[in-house]
Amino acid sequence: LSQNTVLGNLNCGRNQLAILDVGNNLVLNVLSCDGNLISNLDLDNNTALTELNCASNPLLSYLDLTNNTNLIELWCYSNPLLTSLDLSNNTALELFYGPETPFTSLDFSENIVLTVVNCSYNPLLTSLNVKNGNNASIIGFDARNCFGLDCIQVDDETAANDSQTPYTNWIKDVSTIYSEDCTAL
């Protein structure tokens, strides 16, 4: 794809690709490469990227999105080797869908326009911070079956623990509590 420098959208999902080089595709806006065998996805040069679906890549163990500050949607579910992800620079992120990926920690404190967070079925998740000053914008939240997660850091622990607005439709395990400071527990 190195010669396709004005490529805006690429859907190459479900193909058994082991290598995908999009380094010269500087205007790439949407990338869907789910269901492949990609182990390393280098997106450093793809600063125009707004949507990424890299789900179901069983060999993907590292994903650096720090340069992708325009990213709005991230679909990274079912990646069994992906254990960490730094989203602190992705302040435009609205949707995060990462079930069945063994993250140990997720921090959305810098993602103030989030509307959907799904990190369910992650038994290794022990730290989840969604205290971003704008929990009222999160209309979809699912942290079910995260059995190692004792606490979810939120903007208003009282409203969250009482299932009051905006937390009425948030889903989590019964044993997990909400707090404004999980580190103090």
QUIMOSUL-V555512 format. One line per field, one symbol per residue. phi: phi as a letter, one per 30 degrees, with the letter a starting at -180 (. if undefined). psi: psi as a letter, one per 30 degrees, with the letter a starting at -180 (. if undefined). A space follows every 10 residues. Layout:
BEGIN
phi->???
psi->???
END
This chain:
BEGIN
phi->.ddcdcdcbb bbdhbidcbb ccdccdcecb bbbdicbdcb cccedcdddc bbccdhcdcd cbbccddcdc dcbbcbdhcd cdcbaccddc dcdcbbbbdh bddcabbcdc cdcebbbbbd hcdcdcbbcc dcibedddcb bbbdhcdccc bcdbdbdddd dchceccdcd cadedcccbd bdddd
psi->gffifgkekk jhlhfgkfkj jgffifgkek kjhlhahkfk jjgefiffkf kkjglhjffj fkjjgffifg kekjjhlhjf fjflkjgffi ffkekkjhlh khkfkkjgff ifgkfkjjhl hiffjfkjjg jgghfffjfj kjhlhiffjf kkklejeeee fghlkggegk klkefklklf jfff.
END
